Amino acid sequence: MKLLKLTGFIFFLFFLTESLTLPTQPRDIENFNSTQKFIEDNIEYITIIAFAQYVQEATFEEMEKLVKDMVEYKDRCMADKTLPECSKLPEKICAMEGLPQKHNFSHCCSKVDAQRRLCFFYNKKSDVGFLPPFPTLDPEEKCQAYESNRESLLNHFLYEVARRNPFVFAPTLLTVAVHFEEVAKSCCEEQNKVNCLQTRAIPVTQYLKAFSSYQKHVCGALLKFGTKVVHFIYIAILSQKFPKIEFKELISLVEDVSSNYDGCCEGDVVQCIRDTSKVMNHICSKQDSISSKIKECCEKKIPERGQCIINSNKDDRPKDLSLREGKFTDSENVCQERDADPDTFFAKFTFEYSRRHPDLSIPELLRIVQIYKDLLRNCCNTENPPGCYRYAEDKFNETTEKSLKMVQQECKHFQNLGKDGLKYHYLIRLTKIAPQLSTEELVSLGEKMVTAFTTCCTLSEEFACVDNLADLVFGELCGVNENRTINPAVDHCCKTNFAFRRPCFESLKADKTYVPPPFSQDLFTFHADMCQSQNEELQRKTDRFLVNLVKLKHELTDEELQSLFTNFANVVDKCCKAESPEVCFNEESPKIGN
C-alpha cells in the first residue's frame, strides 16, 4: 500500500459511498479519477483514522479487524458500489459484534444517516486524559521497528495520533504520517538519532497543532453559529488573499468553501470529497480573475496544489483600488440598499473593507462588520440617517484602536514577564474563569496562548497575528460541540457573539459559581522523583501544580497565588540540591500551602 504525499488539508477524504455523483466535464473527470485513486491507494490509512477518531477507546486489535474487512471489500466495492457490504463507515463500525456496547455508542447505532454521523461526531472527546500516555520507543527501537516492519509502525502511529486528535481532518493526519516517515527514514541513518528525531519532530508537531486548532475553530463556529458565520469568515479571508477578485466570483467561491465545511465538520465524507475538489477546481479554472500568485500552484498535481495555494502570498492590491469605499458611508441610500437585501449588502461591505485592510485580523474585520450592522440598525431609525452613519469610519477606527492597544499591552506584558512568567499568568487567569475544565485542558490552553505571543510579538504584523491566534485559543476553550457547557459566564462568551468572543473573555472575572474541591494535602506532597524529571516533564508537573493550586484556592488573589507558587518553586530548588531530597521534601512540602 502506498501512502501518497498529501501536503495540506485540501483533500478531506475518508471513505467512498454509493451516493457520489459521477462528473461529466473533462476537468472534473480527471479530478474524480485522482480522488478515486487516492482512496484506493490509502484505504487502510483512511479507515484507521476514521475508526480511531470515531471510537477513541477502541484497541489497535479492534481497529485492525475493521481495516482487514475494508481491504477485503475494497475491490468488490470499487467495482459495484451498490453492494450491501459497501455501506458507510459508521454502519460498518455499528455492525462489529459487541463493539457498540463495549464502547458505549449503541445510541448512535440506533440512528440513521446524517443523525448517526452527527451522533458519532458529538461522541468525540477533545479531552483525551482518559487515554494512556502516548507510547514512546527508544530511538534505536523505533528505527529497528521501522526497518523491520514499516507498515506496522505507521499504522500504530496513525492510530495513536488520530484517537488523540479526533477533530483533525484525515488529510492533515496523513500529511503528519508522511512527515513522520520522512523524519524516521532520515534520522535512522544518523549517528545521533536522539537529537535528530527530537529536532525534526518539532515542525511536524507544530503543523498538527496549527491545523487542529484551525479546523476545530471553524467547525465550532459552524455548529454553534451556523453557516452564515463561516460564510463571513471566508469572505474576509478570501478578500484579503485575493483582493482583485470580483464580488460575484468571490461569493460563488465562498459558497463552495462553506458547503465544504458543512460536509467535513459533520462527517459527511461524500460531501467533503465532492465540495473540496470543487473548491480547488474553481480556483484554478478562474485563476486569471482570482490571483496572479497561484499559476505555478495550479500546474502541480492535485494533492500538492492545495497546500501550495494555501501557502501562496496575498495577491497584490489592485492599483485602482481606493483607500476607502465611500458608498457605505457617504451614499444617501444606504438604508434602502440594506433593506433590499441585507445579506448581500453586508457581504459586499465585508468584501470591500477586507480587501482594503490586509493588515487586520479576521476577528477584527468581523467585529467591524458587526459594529456597522449595529450602527445602521440605529441610524436607519433616525430622522437623518446619512448624518448618523456618516461617522461610521470613526467607529471602525475606534474599535481597531482599542483592539490594537490590547495586543500591544499583551506583547509588553510578554516582554516584561518572559515566556514562563506569561504562561503562569495565563494559567492562573484561564483556571479562574473556567475552573471546571480539566487540568490537562487548562495547561494546553495556557501553552497555546503563550505560543501566540512568542510567535507574533516580534513580527511587523503583530496585531493580526496575535488576534488571529488568540481567537483560536478561545475557540478551543469553547469547544466544537454546540452543547458544551462550562459555566454561565464562559458559556455566554462562547455562544453570544462570535466576532466579540475574545473581548468578552478579556472582561471575565473569576467564576463565582465554582465550588473548589475539598483540601487535599496530596497536592502539596512531593517526592525526590521531581528532581529526576527531564526539563519538559518537570515543566508539565509545575504547570499542573499551578492549575490545581488555583482550583483549590480559587478565592485567593493573583498575587497570593503567585506567592504560593514561588514557595513551591523554592522548595523544589532547595530539595533537589539537598543531600537527601526525599527527607527535604517530607519536611518542606507541608509548608507550601501555608
N, C-alpha and C positions, 0 to 999 in steps of 0.2 A: 504494500500500500504506500502511496506516495503522498507526502504532506506538502501541498502547494505553498509557495512563498506568498502568503497573503499579507500585504503590508497596509494595515489600516482597518477601519470598520465599514468599508464600503459594501461588502457583501455579507449581510447578516443572514447567513444560510444555516438552516437547521435540518429540515427534512422535506423531501418531495412528497406531495399528496395528490389525490386524484382530481382536485379542483383547479389545477394550474391550466390556464387558458393558453393554448399554443399561439405564438406570434405569426404574423403574416408578412411583415416587411423584412427585406433582406438584412438590414442592420439589426433588427430585433431578433431575427432568427440566429444570427451569428452570436449575439449576446446570450440567447437562450441555450444554445449548444455549449457555450463556455460554462455557463452555470450548471448545466446538466453534467458536464464532465467533472466539474469541481465536486459535485455531490457524490458522483460515483467513486472518484478517487479518494474521498475523505469520509466515507460513510461511517467508518469506525470512530474516528475522532469526533465527528458531529454527534454521534449517538452518545459517546462518553460525556461530552459537555452537557448536552441536553438532560441526560439522565441524572448526572451528578448535581445539576442545578435544580432540577425538579424535586429530587429525593436526596437531600443533602446527607441524611443519616445512613443511607444505603452503603453496604460494604462494597469493596472493589470486586469481590466474587459475584455479588448480585448484579453489578454493572456488567461484568464480563459475560454473564449469561444473556443479557439483553443484546449486547453487541454481537454475540455469536448468532442470535436469531436474526438480527437485522442484516448481517452479511449474508446469511443463508437465503434470506428473502430478496436480497438486492437484485439479483439477476432476473428473477421472476417478475418483480415489481417494475423494473425498468422496461420490461417487455410488455407488461399488461398491468397498468396502474389501478385497474378496477377490481383486482383480486381482493378478497376479504382480508388476507393477511397483510395487505399494503395500507393498513389504516394508519392514522396519525400516531405520533409517538406517545401522547398521553394515553391513547387507547391501548397501545402495546404495554405500557407500564401497568395500567389497571388490570390487564389480562394475566400478569405474572402471579402465579398462585401464592397466596398468603402475604404478598408484599404490601398491599394497601392496609391490611390490618396491622401488620408488624410495625409499619412506619406512620400510622395514623393519617392516611389520606383517603380513606374509604369514602368520606363525604364528597371528595372531588370526583371520585369514580361514579357516584350516583348522578352526576350532572352530565350534560351532553354538549358537544361542540364548543361554542365560544365560552359558555358558562363554565365548562370543565377546564378550559385553558386558563381562564381568569382565576379559577379556584386554585389551580396549581401555582399560578403566579403569586397570589396572595399568601400562599402557604410557604413561600420562600422566606428565609430568615437572614437578615443582613448581619445581625449579631451572631457570630459563629463561635461564641465561647463554649457551646455545648460539644464542639468537635475537639478531638485530641490535638495536641501540638502538631504543627506541620512536620512531617517526618524528614529528618536530615541524615545524610550519609557523609561519612568521611570522604574527602576529595578523592582519595585513592580508590575507595569502594565505589564511588559514583562513576569514576572512569572505567573501572572494571565492569560495572553493570552496563554502561553504555556500549562498551566494546563487545561484550558477550551477548547482550540482548537489548538492542536499541529500541525495538518496538515496546517491550515491557516497560522500560524506563520512561519512555514518552507517554505511554498510556497511564502509568501511575502518576506522573507529573500533571497531566491534564486533568485527571480525576481529582487530585488533591487541590489544584488551583481552582477548578470550576466550582467545587462544592463550597469553597470559601469566598467565592465571588459570584453569587447566584444571579446578579442583575447585569453582569457584563455580557455584551453580545458575543456570540460564538466566534466571529472572525477576529475579534480582539484577542480572545484566548488562543486561537490558532496562531496568530502572529506572535504572541508571547512564547508559544511552544516552539515556533521556528527559531526565535532568538535564543531560547534556552538550549536548543540543539546546537546552534552555531557556537554558543559560548562553551558548551561541553566539548564539542569536537575540537575547538581551538585550544582550550586550556588543558585538555588531557594530553596534549603534545608538549606542554610547557614543563620545565623542571619545577618551578614554583607554582604548583597547581592551586594552592590555597589562595594566594594573593591574586592570581589571575581570575579565579572564579568569583572572589569577593568583589573585585574591582569591576569586572564586566557584567556582573549581575545587577549592579545599581541602576543603569539606564533601563534595563528590562523591567525592573520593579517599578520605577518611576512611570514608565509607559503604561503599565497595567493600572496603577493608581489613578493616573490622569484620566484615562478613558473610562474607568469605573466611575469616578466622581461625575464626569460629564453625562454619561449615559443615565445614571441614576437621577441626576438633576433634572434632565429634560423629561424623563419618564414620570418622575414625581410631579412635575408641573402639569403634564398631560392628564394624569389620573386625578389630581386634586383640583385643577382649574379648567380642564377641558382643552379641546383642540385650538380654540381661539388664542389662548396664551402662547402655545407653541407656534402658531401662525405668526404672531407678532415678534416672538423671539427671532424667528428666521427671516422675517422682513428686515429686522435690524442687522442681523449677521450678514446676510447676503447683500444688502445695500451698501454696507461698509466694504465688503470684499470686492463687489462688482459695481462700482459707482456709475458706470456708463450704461448699465442695463436699463432697458425701457420698463416702465411700471407694469405694463400688461404682461411682459415676458417674466418679470420678477414674480408676479402673483401666480402665474402658471407653474413656475418652478417651486415656489413656496408650497403650493397645494400638493405637489408631488412629494416634497420633503415631509410635510405634515402627515400625509396619509401613510408614508413610510414608517413614521414613529407610531402611528396607530397600530400597525401590524407588529412591529418589533417589540414594543413595550408590552403589549398584551399577549405576546407569544403566538400570534397568527403567522406561522412561518411562511406560508404561501404568499400572503400579502407582503410580508417583509422582503422576500426574494423579488417578487414582481416590481414592487414600488422602488426598491433600491436600485435595481437595474434601470428602471425608468428614469430616475434622477440623473444617473451618470450619462445615459444616452442623451437625455435632454440637454445637459450642459455641453457635452461635446458636439452635438449636432448644431448648436447655436453659438459656438464659441466666438465667432466674429462679432456678434452683437452682445456677448456677455463679458468676455475678458480677453485681453491680449496676453495674459500671463500663463495661459493653460494649453497653448498649442502643443508643446512637447509632451505634456501630461496625456493629452488625448491620443497621442500617437503610441502610447505604451499599451501593453496588453491589459485586458480588463482588470485582473486583480491589482495590478500596480497603479493604474491610473487614478483610482480614487484617493489613495494616500497622497499622490503627487498633487492632485487638485487641492486637497485639504491644506497641504503644506505650502502651496504657492503663495506668493506675496499678494497683498491687496493691489488691485489694479490702480493705475494712475487716475487721478481725478480729471474728469473732462475739462479742457481749457475754458469752455464756455459756461461752466457751472458757476453761478453766482455764489457769493459767500452766504447769502441768506435767501430764503424763498418767501417773498412778501405776500403771496396770495393767502397765506393762512393767518396773517395779522393785519394786513392793510386793506383787504377787499371789504366792500360794503355788504357782500352776500355770503359771508362765511356761515352764518346760522342757517340760511336756506340750503346751502350746499351740504352742510352736516345733516340736516333733517331729511334731505332727499335720499341719502344712502350713507348712514353713519359708519358702517364697517369699511366701505371703500374710502370714504373721506379720511378716516383716521389711519388707514393703511397707507394712503398717499402721503399723509403728514409724516408718518414714521419713515417711509422711504426717503422723502426729501431731506428730512432732518438728519437721518443716519448717514447718508452718503456725503453730507457736508461736514460731518463730525466724526472722522475715523479715529480721533483721539479719545472718544468717550467709551466707557464700558457699556456692555449690553444692558445691565440693570439700570444704569443711569439713563440710557435712552428710553427704556420702558417707564421710568419714573416721570420723565418729561412728557411722554405721551399721556400718562395718567393726569398730570397737572394740567395739560392742555384740555383734556376732556372735562375735568372739574371746572376749569375756568370758563369754558363755553357753556357748561350747564348753568352757571351763574349769570354770565354776561348776556346770554340769549333770552333771559327773562327780565332784562332791564329795559328802560325806555330808549337807551342809546347803546346798543350792543357794540358797534365799532369803536366807540370811545372807551369801552371797557376792555375789549380784547386787544386793543392796540398796544397794550403794555405787556403782552404775553412773553416777549423776548426777555423782559426784565425778570419775570417769574422763572423762566428756564435758567437764566444765568444765576439766579439766586439759589436754586436747588443744586446746580452744578458746583457752585462755590462752596456750599455747605458740605457736599459730599467730598469735594477736594480737600477741604480743611480737615475732615475726619480722617482721610487717608494720610495726609501729611502729619497729623498728630500721632497716628498709629506708627508710622515709619520712624518718627522721632522717638517714640516710646521704645521701639526696637533698638535703635541706635544707643539709647541710654541704658537699657536693661540687658542687652545682649540676647543671644538666641535662647539660652536656658532660662534667663530671667523672664523673658517674654512668654516662654512656654508655661512656666509656673503661674504667671499672671492669668493666662487664658484657661489653664486647668482649674484654677480657683473660680474664675468667672463662669465658665461653662457648667461646672458642677453646681454652683449656687443657683443658676437659672434653670437647670434641668437635672436635678439630683436623682431623678427616677431612672435615668439611663444607666446602663451597666458601666462598671469601672473601665472595661476594655473599650467600650464605645467612646467614653469621655476622653480617655488617653489618646485614642486615634484622632478624634476631632481636634484636640489641642495640638497634636503634632502637625495636622494638616493646616491649621490656622497659622502656625509659625512658618510652615513651608511657604505660605502665600507671601509673607513679609520678607523672608530670606531670599525668595526668588525675585521679588518685584521691587523692593525698596531702593535698589541701586540703578534701576532702569530709567531711561528717559520717559517711557510710557508708564511710569509708576502708578498713576491713578487708575487707569483702565485695568492694568494687570492685577493690582491688589483687589479692586472692587469685583472683578470677574471671579477671581479665585476664592475670595472670602464668601461670595454668594454661593459658590459650590459647597463650601463647608456647611453653611446654614441649610442648604438644600439637603445635604446628607443627614444633618440633625433631624430635619423634618421627616425624612424617610420617603420611600416610594409609595408605600401603601396609604391610600386615602383615609383608611380607618385608624391609622396610628395615633395614639393618644399619649401625651407625656404629662402635661399639667395645663390648667386653663390658660395661663399667660403665654406659654410656649405654643400651645395649640392655636391661640388667637393669631400669633405672628405667622405661623405656618400656613394658615388657611384663609386669612382675611384678604391680603393683597400681595400678589406675587412680586410686583415691582418694588414695594416698600418693605419687603421682608427683612432685609438687613438693618435699615434704620429702626425698625420695630424691635429687633433683638438688642440693638445697642442701648435702647432705653429701658430694658428689663432690669429689675432688681432681683434679689434672692427670692426664691419661691416660698411664699408664706404658708402654702398648703402642705408642705413636706413635713413628714414626721420622721426624724432621724432614727436609725436602728438603736437598740439598747447598747450601752457602753460595753466594749469588749477589750480586755487588756491584751488580747492576742494581737490587736492592731499595733500595739506598742512593744511587742516582743520580737526581738531579733536575735539571730544566731551568727556564728562565725562564717557560715556559707555566704553571707553578704560580702565578705572580703574576697571570696574565691570567684565571685561572678565576673564575667567579662564586662567590659565597659558598657556595651549595648544592653546586656542583661541587667546590670546594676541600674542603668538609667530607667529601664522599664519598671523595675521594682520601686525605684524612687518615685516615678510618676504615679504608679498605682497607690503608693502610700499616701501621697498628697491628695489624690482624689478621694480615697477612703476617709482621710482625715477631715476633709471638707464635708463629706456626707455625715460623719459622726458629730462634728461640732459646727453644724450649719449656722448657728446663731452668732458665731464669732465674726469679728470684722476681718477684712483682708489683712490688716497689719498684725492682728493677733494670730491668724493662721500662718502668716509668713514667719512669725517668731517661733511658733511650734515647729514649723518645717526646718528652720535654721537649727533648732535644738537637735532635731533628728540627724541632719547632715553633720553636725559637730560630733554627735555620738558615734556615727559610722566612721568618721575620720579618726577619732580618738581610739576606738576599739580595734580598728584594723591595724593600728600601729602598736597596739599593746602586745606584751609577751604572750598573754592568754586571751585572745579575742572573745572566746565564749564566756569566760568569767567576767570580763569587762561588760559584755552585752547584758549579762544577767543582772549586773549592778546598776548599769546606766539606763537601760531601756525603760524601766518604770518611771523614770524622772521626765521622760519626753512629754508625756501628756499632762504634766502638772503646770 
